[in-house]
Amino acid sequence: MLEALSRTGWRNYSLFVRAEDGLVVGYFESDDASAAVRGMESEDVNRRWQESMAQYFVPGAAMEQVEQYFYLP
């Protein structure tokens, strides 16, 4: 999975979990986020991971891209 993420352009990838209810939020950087996501969709390791983790996903929920509005270097 790590090799596939790197190969498809994902970097600085982090997952955060809220202990109270298990909400998971992911963050990654890429030169082209849409292309990086499409690249992972074609990776077999991602398909297997998605299948094994499906029980933890909210049905119908999808990855949502948001715009950065503040950055503190």
CNS distance restraints for C-alpha pairs under 8 A (distance, minus, plus):
assign (resid   1 and name CA) (resid   5 and name CA) 6.14 0.50 0.50
assign (resid   1 and name CA) (resid  45 and name CA) 5.93 0.50 0.50
assign (resid   1 and name CA) (resid  46 and name CA) 6.77 0.50 0.50
assign (resid   2 and name CA) (resid   6 and name CA) 6.28 0.50 0.50
assign (resid   3 and name CA) (resid   7 and name CA) 5.96 0.50 0.50
assign (resid   4 and name CA) (resid   8 and name CA) 6.11 0.50 0.50
assign (resid   4 and name CA) (resid  40 and name CA) 6.99 0.50 0.50
assign (resid   4 and name CA) (resid  43 and name CA) 6.91 0.50 0.50
assign (resid   4 and name CA) (resid  45 and name CA) 7.62 0.50 0.50
assign (resid   5 and name CA) (resid   9 and name CA) 6.43 0.50 0.50
assign (resid   5 and name CA) (resid  10 and name CA) 5.22 0.50 0.50
assign (resid   5 and name CA) (resid  11 and name CA) 7.66 0.50 0.50
assign (resid   5 and name CA) (resid  40 and name CA) 6.87 0.50 0.50
assign (resid   6 and name CA) (resid  10 and name CA) 5.30 0.50 0.50
assign (resid   6 and name CA) (resid  11 and name CA) 6.60 0.50 0.50
assign (resid   8 and name CA) (resid  35 and name CA) 7.76 0.50 0.50
assign (resid   8 and name CA) (resid  36 and name CA) 5.13 0.50 0.50
assign (resid   8 and name CA) (resid  37 and name CA) 7.78 0.50 0.50
assign (resid   8 and name CA) (resid  39 and name CA) 5.28 0.50 0.50
assign (resid   8 and name CA) (resid  40 and name CA) 6.35 0.50 0.50
assign (resid   9 and name CA) (resid  30 and name CA) 5.72 0.50 0.50
assign (resid   9 and name CA) (resid  31 and name CA) 7.27 0.50 0.50
assign (resid   9 and name CA) (resid  32 and name CA) 7.72 0.50 0.50
assign (resid   9 and name CA) (resid  36 and name CA) 5.31 0.50 0.50
assign (resid  10 and name CA) (resid  28 and name CA) 6.27 0.50 0.50
assign (resid  10 and name CA) (resid  29 and name CA) 6.03 0.50 0.50
assign (resid  10 and name CA) (resid  30 and name CA) 5.35 0.50 0.50
assign (resid  10 and name CA) (resid  33 and name CA) 7.87 0.50 0.50
assign (resid  10 and name CA) (resid  36 and name CA) 6.24 0.50 0.50
assign (resid  11 and name CA) (resid  28 and name CA) 5.86 0.50 0.50
assign (resid  11 and name CA) (resid  29 and name CA) 5.22 0.50 0.50
assign (resid  11 and name CA) (resid  30 and name CA) 6.14 0.50 0.50
assign (resid  12 and name CA) (resid  27 and name CA) 7.63 0.50 0.50
assign (resid  12 and name CA) (resid  28 and name CA) 5.34 0.50 0.50
assign (resid  12 and name CA) (resid  29 and name CA) 5.76 0.50 0.50
assign (resid  13 and name CA) (resid  26 and name CA) 7.28 0.50 0.50
assign (resid  13 and name CA) (resid  27 and name CA) 5.52 0.50 0.50
assign (resid  13 and name CA) (resid  28 and name CA) 4.10 0.50 0.50
assign (resid  13 and name CA) (resid  29 and name CA) 6.75 0.50 0.50
assign (resid  14 and name CA) (resid  26 and name CA) 5.67 0.50 0.50
assign (resid  14 and name CA) (resid  27 and name CA) 5.18 0.50 0.50
assign (resid  14 and name CA) (resid  28 and name CA) 6.36 0.50 0.50
assign (resid  15 and name CA) (resid  24 and name CA) 6.70 0.50 0.50
assign (resid  15 and name CA) (resid  25 and name CA) 5.72 0.50 0.50
assign (resid  15 and name CA) (resid  26 and name CA) 4.33 0.50 0.50
assign (resid  15 and name CA) (resid  27 and name CA) 6.35 0.50 0.50
assign (resid  16 and name CA) (resid  24 and name CA) 5.50 0.50 0.50
assign (resid  16 and name CA) (resid  25 and name CA) 5.17 0.50 0.50
assign (resid  16 and name CA) (resid  26 and name CA) 6.20 0.50 0.50
assign (resid  17 and name CA) (resid  22 and name CA) 5.92 0.50 0.50
assign (resid  17 and name CA) (resid  23 and name CA) 5.54 0.50 0.50
assign (resid  17 and name CA) (resid  24 and name CA) 4.42 0.50 0.50
assign (resid  17 and name CA) (resid  25 and name CA) 6.45 0.50 0.50
assign (resid  18 and name CA) (resid  22 and name CA) 5.19 0.50 0.50
assign (resid  18 and name CA) (resid  23 and name CA) 5.17 0.50 0.50
assign (resid  18 and name CA) (resid  24 and name CA) 6.52 0.50 0.50
assign (resid  19 and name CA) (resid  23 and name CA) 7.50 0.50 0.50
assign (resid  29 and name CA) (resid  33 and name CA) 7.15 0.50 0.50
assign (resid  30 and name CA) (resid  36 and name CA) 6.94 0.50 0.50
assign (resid  32 and name CA) (resid  36 and name CA) 6.22 0.50 0.50
assign (resid  33 and name CA) (resid  37 and name CA) 6.20 0.50 0.50
assign (resid  34 and name CA) (resid  38 and name CA) 6.21 0.50 0.50
assign (resid  35 and name CA) (resid  39 and name CA) 5.96 0.50 0.50
assign (resid  36 and name CA) (resid  40 and name CA) 6.39 0.50 0.50
assign (resid  37 and name CA) (resid  41 and name CA) 6.36 0.50 0.50
assign (resid  38 and name CA) (resid  42 and name CA) 6.86 0.50 0.50
assign (resid  39 and name CA) (resid  43 and name CA) 6.93 0.50 0.50
assign (resid  40 and name CA) (resid  46 and name CA) 6.33 0.50 0.50
assign (resid  41 and name CA) (resid  46 and name CA) 6.79 0.50 0.50
assign (resid  41 and name CA) (resid  47 and name CA) 7.26 0.50 0.50
assign (resid  42 and name CA) (resid  46 and name CA) 7.82 0.50 0.50
assign (resid  43 and name CA) (resid  47 and name CA) 6.64 0.50 0.50
assign (resid  44 and name CA) (resid  48 and name CA) 6.36 0.50 0.50
assign (resid  45 and name CA) (resid  49 and name CA) 6.18 0.50 0.50
assign (resid  46 and name CA) (resid  50 and name CA) 6.00 0.50 0.50
assign (resid  47 and name CA) (resid  51 and name CA) 6.22 0.50 0.50
assign (resid  48 and name CA) (resid  52 and name CA) 6.22 0.50 0.50
assign (resid  49 and name CA) (resid  53 and name CA) 6.08 0.50 0.50
assign (resid  50 and name CA) (resid  54 and name CA) 5.77 0.50 0.50
assign (resid  53 and name CA) (resid  57 and name CA) 7.09 0.50 0.50
assign (resid  57 and name CA) (resid  61 and name CA) 7.29 0.50 0.50
